[in-house]
Every structure is written in structure tokens, then in C-alpha cells.
């Protein structure tokens, strides 16, 4: 049995009855889908080896594809692309007939290409680079990289060059804005220049920025002479989330004693409650001598302390994503054939973002947090109050990966061994099957409060532009809410 999902009525788009128009529309959709799936021809800031995973391609074919991509994105300038197409047209017309004499401008074009190629080989920029940037950024935020470039050229026929700086080998989830890099300008021998490069992360993760490419299109602006500079630097991208203003938390029968002492790890820690008269068994260290003197000293006055109690909340994040099956899929579609469907990957990212929002709210409300997540490795982290503790959770969520195996078998023993110390368990699921339902009932039977946040994948009937109501939906099960894709996109600040 599964949770009843809200159904949104949508109007099907009108289709033409003309078979020719329908064929053209289908062809256009197929081409657009193929480009989206294969990420055909990424810009020059990416690593083409990540994209060349097509079935049946030989080593030589992949090498030829890499060479062609590098020549088109690294070597050819924008003007060089247009001049290349013009040269092809001249070559085509000159091969048809010699009477038109188009071979003359074609030969001039070949001379231009020859000069540009020679300078591209002998005028490579020589420089060093120092970069600085923030180690952490959230999804959708811009990262500014401060780069200092110093020319190492010592002279020559053309000692001064106009150069550009472009990031190279960027992960698919990190884009340079703009992709053409930044213009440094004229750089004389030994001269240094500072520029700022803007990067934007579209997905969370733990990445490495490999380095940069310094290039010049001297002298004709057709071909770039470039030099790769390795300057690896780590980058962690946190999931983006909307801070919660309100969170309904079902309470269980347990609470955490001595929270401050446990978190600070510096011995006993109690809150000052007030003063009272001495009683047998009180510690002499608690005597308030000033208060005793003010009252005449007839009876010692001692300070009274109250032990603090903290609520302790567990967050369970589901990482299971279904995979396509079939032994022939790999031969037909390549290594990516068994990747999870996009709707499930998007649902997983939404679940991670909601988990980050819940952890942020609990940290602001002074809760002790236990997070349980099992991807390829099992994660169980206990943190306390403050933004520093919240960052520890975000570090885990940034690098958390999905899994095709069932993670509940790894989470359940770890969770049950800690449930006696928890007040509430918050489960973030993408589906609510019998196994997850049984885990929730088992937790409730121990006396702990349980809240389920269901983040389902998008269905075919959902439409991004639908004008229906948007909001968190309460499920039939107790303390269970559903956050669909449209509600998440509008921003969830109450759960």
C-alpha cells in the first residue's frame, strides 16, 4: 500500500493532424532529446572525456572526437569559426569549375590559415597563475575566483601579448560565466595582472577545479595559441534550501539529559538557578561568600544549579533510486544506461535540500541532531548547536550519493541502537513502500515521535506551468506530509 498522491488535472497540448507537420515536430523533439541526453559538444571549459561515453565507440574514434572538440573549442576563435565556414564554401565552389576563379580567394584563405597556424605554434603564452576563492558555495550561487597572472616571457620578436584566461576541465555541474573566460589584456614580460573569474554551480557535490588556460589570438584573430596551467583547488557545493520559519515536531517520551555537557565535552555544565541556604551534602565550592556576608553570615548561602535538558532529533534520509534493468541496455546505450531516471534524480536532490533545511532549523532551535544516511557508505553524525555544527551536516549532504541497493537495511540497525536517546525521528523519503512503512511503525512503537516528509518524483501528468494550488499536502497517515516538485520550486518555509 502506498500513500495517495494528489492528482493535478492538466490539459493536453493540441497536436496537428497534418502527418508532415507531426513528423517534423517529432524529429525536432528527438534531436532536442538526443542533445540533452548526450550533452553534445560542451564548451571549452569542460572535460570532454566525461561526455564521450557512447556505446560502440573505439579508442581511435574517441581520440578523434576529443581532437575535433579541442580544435573547435580551444584553437578556433569566434572569428575563426566563421572564416572556416567561408573557406569551406570557397573550396567547394573552386572545386566545381576553374572558370569562376574562386580558387584565387581560396588560396588567399589558405595563406591566412598557414600564417595563423605558424603563430599558434610559436607564440604560446608563458605565465604563472595564483588563484584564491571561497572553498564552499551553495547551488545557484556565484563563486568569484581571484586570479593573479604573471607573464614569464623574456622578450622575443613580439614580447607583448593580448591574453585571455579561461578555466579548463570544469565538472559538468560547474559553469564559467561567461564560457569564453575573462580578458586580461596586454601583458608585457614580467608584468602581473589581477582578474576575477565567475563560476556558477548547478548541482551540489565535492569537486576539484583543475586549472586554467591562458590564450592569445595574435596576430590574425583566427586561431588561439594557448598554454595549460595546472592549479588544482577543491570546491564544495552545498545543497540550496529555503530556511524554515515553522516546523511541527511530534514529541516522543524521551529527552536528552546534560546536553551542554555532552556537546562541549568539557565536563559538567549546568545553568545557574539561584541562591538558597546551606543543606547537608552541598559542595563547599558552591558557597556564595558575598551573599553569605550580606545576610550576616548566620548560615552559608550556596548557589543552586539546574541541569539542562536537550531535545535530540534524528534525521533519516532515503538514498535509494531505482535503476533500469535489462542486460542488453548496456550494449545499446552505453555505461549510462543504468543511471537512475531523471525524475528520480531530481526528487533525490529535492530530498537532500529539504534535509538541509530541517537540519538548519534544528541547529537554530538548539536541538541535538543525529543524521542517518546510507549511500555507498553509511553516515551517522551527531552534532549540536550553532552554525559550525550545521556546516558539518552540509558537508555530508554535499557529497552524499544515491544508491541502487536498499539503504534501510544498513540504516535500521544503527537507528534502533540510538533510538532510546532520541526524542523525534524525521524521515525524508521519496517513496513510502511497505519496508519504509514498517520502519516508521517500529520507531513509533519505541515511544519516539516520528514525522515523515515524502518527496515523490514528478509524474507525467504534472505540468510546471499549471495554475493549481501550491502547498505542502498532509497525507492520510499521521504526521506525514507530501512536498511535490511544484511546491518545492515555489519555496517551502513551513513543514
N, C-alpha and C positions, 0 to 999 in steps of 0.2 A: 504493500500500500504506500502511496506517495502523497505528498502534500498537494492539494488542489491549487493549481496555478491560475492567476487571474488572466482571463482571455480578453484581448483587445481587438475590437472589430476594425478591420481596415478595408478600404475599397481597392479592388484590384485595378491596376493600371489598364487603360484601354489599349487594345492591340489592333493593328491594322489587319484588314482582311486580304490585302494585296500580297500574294506569295513572294513577289520580288522584294517588296519593302521588308517583309518579315525575314527573308533570307539575309538581306543586308544588315538588319538590326541584330540578328543572331550572330552574324560574322563579326560585327563590331564588338558585341559583348564577349565573344570568345577571345578576340585579340586582347581586349582590355583585361580579361581574367587571366590570360596567359602572361601578360606583362606583370600583373600584380603578383601572381604566384611565383614566377621565376625571378622577379626583381631585375629585369633585363637591363644590362648596361648601367650600373651605378656610376655616380660621378667619381671624379679623380681622387676624392678624399677617402674612399673606401678601400677595402682589401678584396680584390676580385676573386681570390681563392675561396672565400666564403660563399660566393654565389655560383661558382662553377661546380655544381653537384648534379649534373644531368645524367640520366641513365645512358649507358652505351657509349659514352664519350671516351676516346682513347687518350693516352698520355700526350701524344703529339697534338691531338685536337684541342685538348685543354691548354697546352702551351701556346698554340696558335691563337686561341681565343684570348689568352692573357696578353699576348704581344699586341694583338689588334686593339684590345681595350686600352692598354697602356699608351699606345701610339695616339689613339683618338683623344684620350683624356689628359695625358701628361705632355705629349710632344706638340700636338696641334693646338694653336691658339684659335680664338673665335674667328679671326680673320682668315687663319689658315684653313679652317673648315670650308668657308665659302670659296676660297681660292682653289681648294682641292676639287670641289664640285665643278667649278668653272674649267679647271684643267681637264677633268674627265669629259666634259662636253666638247672642248676643243679637240681632244684626242679622238672622240667619236666622229665628229664632222670631218676631221682631217683624214681619217681612215676610209671615208666613203669615196671621196674624189679629190684629186690634186688640182682640179680646175678652180675650185673655190679659194684655194690658197689659205685655208685655215691652219695649215701646218706651220705657217710662219709665227702667228701668235702662240701656237702650241710650243714651238721651240723656245720662244722667249719665256714662256711659263716654266719650261724645264730648267732654263738657266736660273730663274729665280729660286726654284726648289733646290738646285745644286748649291747656290750661294748660302741659302738658309740652312741646308744640311751641314755644310762645312763649318759654319759658325756655331751651329748647335753642338758640334763635337768638340770644338776647340775653346769655346768661351763659357765653360761651365762655371757658375759662381762658386767661390770658395769662402765659406764663412762658418762661424760657430754660433750656437744659439743657447740661451739660458731662458727657461720658462718657469713661471710661477702661476699657480691657480689654486682655488679652493679644493680641498680633497673630497668634498661632499656637495651634492646638488640634488634637488628634487626633480621628479619628472615634470617636464614642461617649463622649467626654469632655464634661464640663460647662464652659461658659465663663461666668464671673461678670463682669457688666458693672457697674461702679460709676458711678452716675448722681447728679449734683447738680442739683436743680431749684430755680430761684429764681423766685418769683412777681413779675410786673411790674404787677399790679393796684394802682391808686392809691386805691381806695375804691369808692364806689357804695352802692347800697341793700343789697346783700349782698356785702360785701368779702371775707368768709372762705368758702372752699370746701373740701369734701372731694374730693380728686382722686386719680386712678389714673394710672399710667404704663404704656403698652403699646408694644412695638416694632411697627413697621409696615414693610411691603414686604420682609419677610424672604424669602430664597431658599427654594425648596421643600425644600432639603436641610437647612435650619436651622430648628429649632423653639424656641419660647419655652415655658418651664416655670415656671408654668402659662401657657396661651394667653391667659388673661384679664389678664395683666400683674401688676403689684405695686401694692399700696395705699400711697399716700403719706400719706394722712390729711388733717387740716385744715392748710391753707396760708394764712396771713394775708398781706396786702400787704407786699412786700419780704422776706418770710421765705424761707429756704432749707431744703431737706431733702435728705438723702442716702438713697438706696435701692440695693438690689442686684437686678439682673435676671439670671436664669439662662437661658442658651441652650444647646441641645444639637444638635450636628451629626451627621447620619445618613449623610453621604457626603462624601468628600474634594472639594476644589475651591478656587478662589480667588474670594472673594465680597466684596460691599460691603454693609454694614449701613446702609440709607438714613437712618433716623431713628426718631422716636418720636411717639406720640400721647398727649397729656395730656387727660384727660376727667373730667367730673363728671356725676353723675346727679341733681343738685339741681334741683327740690325734691321731686319725687314718686317718683323712682327708676324711671321708665318709659323715659325717653329720655336719651341721653348728649349733653351739649354738649362738643365736643372741638375741639382745635386741633392741627394737624400741625406738628412741629418737625423741620426737616431738620438732621441731624447725621451725615453720612456718615463711615464708618470702615471700613478694609479688614480682612478676616479671611481667613486661610489655614488650611485644614483638611488636616492630614497624613493619609495612609492609616494605619489601625490595623494593627499587626502584633505577632506574638509573637516576642520576641528568641530567636535560635537559640543553643542550647548547643553544638551539634556540627554540623559541615558537612564532608562528604567532598569534597575538592577534587582532581580529577585534575590532575597537573602536566604541563606540556609541557617542551620543551627550552630555552626562553628564560627569561631573568630580567632585571630592570631594574637597571642599574648606576647608582650615585650617587643613590639615591632621595632621601635627605635634602637633598642639594644642589639637586635639581630642585624639590622641594616648597617648600623655604624660599625659593628664589630669592635667596639672599644669597651666592652664590659657592660655593667648595668647602666641603664639610663631611664630616669623617672622624671615625672613632671611635678614641680613644686605645687603643693596643695594649700598649705597654710601652716600656722603655728598652733601648738597645744602644750599642755603641761606634761611633765615627765611621767612615763609609765614604766613599770618593770619590764625589762627586756629591750628597751630602746637603746640605740647605739649612742655612745658619747660623742661621736663625730657629728651627730645631728643636733647637738645643743646650740641654740641661738643665744650667744652670750650677751649680745646687745639687748635683745628683748628681755632676757632674764634680769639684767641690770635695771632696765626701765621699770620693771614690775617690783622692784625692791629686793630681788634675789631670794624670796622665801621658797620658791620651788623652781627648778630648772624648766626652761621653755625649750622645746625641741621643734625642729622643722618636720612637717609631715609631707610625705611624698605619695603620689598616686602613680601606679604603674599604668603605662599606656597600652591600649589595645588597638590593633590594626585589622581592618578587613583585608583579606587576601583573596585575590581573584585569579582564576586560571583562564587562559585564552587558548582554545584548541582550533587550529587552522587546518582545514582539509586541503590536501595537495594532490588528490587523485584526479587524473584526467584520463578519460577513455581513449584508447588508441585504435586506429583502423586495423582490421585483421585481413589475412589473406597472404599466402606465401608468394603469390605472383606479383603483388603490389610493388615490391622492391625492384623487380626486374623491369616493370613497366614505368615506374615513376621515380626511381632512384632512392637514395637514403632518406629523403624527407617524406617518403610515402607513409611512414608510420608516425609522423608527428601528430599531436592532438589536433582535432578540428579547431578552426579559428574561433568559433563561438565559445568553445570551452576554454581556450587560452585567454580570451577576453574576460570570461567570467572569473577565472583564477586571478587575473590582475585586479579585478574589482574586489574580490575577496581579500586579497593582500592589502589593498588600500583601506578597506573597512577595518581590518585587523589593526592596521597602524592608527586609524582614528580612535578605535576603542582603547588601545594602549596609551595613546596620548591623553585621552580623557582620564583614564585611571591614574596616570602619573600626576596630572594636575590636581586630582582629588585626593592625593596622598594615600593611594592604595598600594599594597604589595602585589606584584604581578608575577605570575608564572605563565610562561608561554610554551606551548607544546606544538611542534610541527615536525612532520617526518617526510622529507623528500628523499633524495638518495642517501642522506644521513639524518639521524634523529637529533632534533634540537629540543632541549629543555633548559630554559634560562629563567632564573629567579632574580628579579630586580626590585628596587624600591622607589623612593620618591625622587623627583627632580628631573630636569631635562637631560642630565647626564645618563641617568638610567633609561630614559626613553630612547636616547640615541643607541644604546646597546640593543634594544629590541629592533630599532630601524635598521641597524647593521645586519641583523639576522634576516629580516624581511627583504632587504635589498638583494641578498644573494640566494634567497630561497628558490629552489627549483621544484617543478612538478614531478610527479612520478606516475608510471603506469601500473605499479603494483598497489595493493590495498594498504594505505598507511595506518589504518585504525588498529591493525594487529600489532604494530610497533608502539603506537601511542597509548593504547588501553592499559598495558601493564604499568607503564611509567605514570600514567594519570591516576590509576587506582592506588598506587603506592603513596601518592601525595594528597589524595582527596581528603584525608582526615585533617589536613592543615588548611583547607580551602573553605571559604565562605560561599563563593559562587563560581560557576564554570560557564564561560561564554563560548559557544561552539559556532564557528563560522563554516558553514557547509555550502557546497554547490549543488548537492542533491540530498534527498532525505529518504534513503532506502531503508530496508529492514535492519541492516547492520548498524547504521548510524542511529536509527530509532532505538534499537536495543541498548546502545551505549548511553543514550540520553536517559532511558528508563533506569538503567543500572546506576547512573550517577544520582538520580533523584531518590533512589531507594536508600542511598547512604546518608541522606539528610542535607545534601548540598543543594543550593539553588542553581538552576540551570536555565540559561537563555540561549535560544537557537536563532542565529541570523542566517537566513537562506539567501544565497546569491546565485540564482539559476542562470544558465546560458540563454541567450536570445533565441527566440523561436522564429520560424519563417513568417508567422503572422504578424510579428511586431514590425512597426514602422517608426523610424526615427522622427518623422515629421507629423506623427499623429497628435491631434489636439486634445486627447482624452486626459483624464485626471492623472496627476503625477503625485506619488507619495508612497511612504512605507505602508505595506499591507500586512495586517495581522492574519496569521494563518489559523486554521481550526485548532491546532494543537496549542496547549498552554505555553505562554512565554516564548512564542515563535513568531518572527516577523520575516517578511519577504521584501527584498530590495532588488527590483528589476533594473535592467540596463538604463531605461529612460529616467527612472528616479535617481539612480546613481549619477547620471550625467548632469542632472539639474542641481546636484549638491545635497548631501544628506547631513543634516546637523542635529537630528533628533532620532533616537532609537529607543 
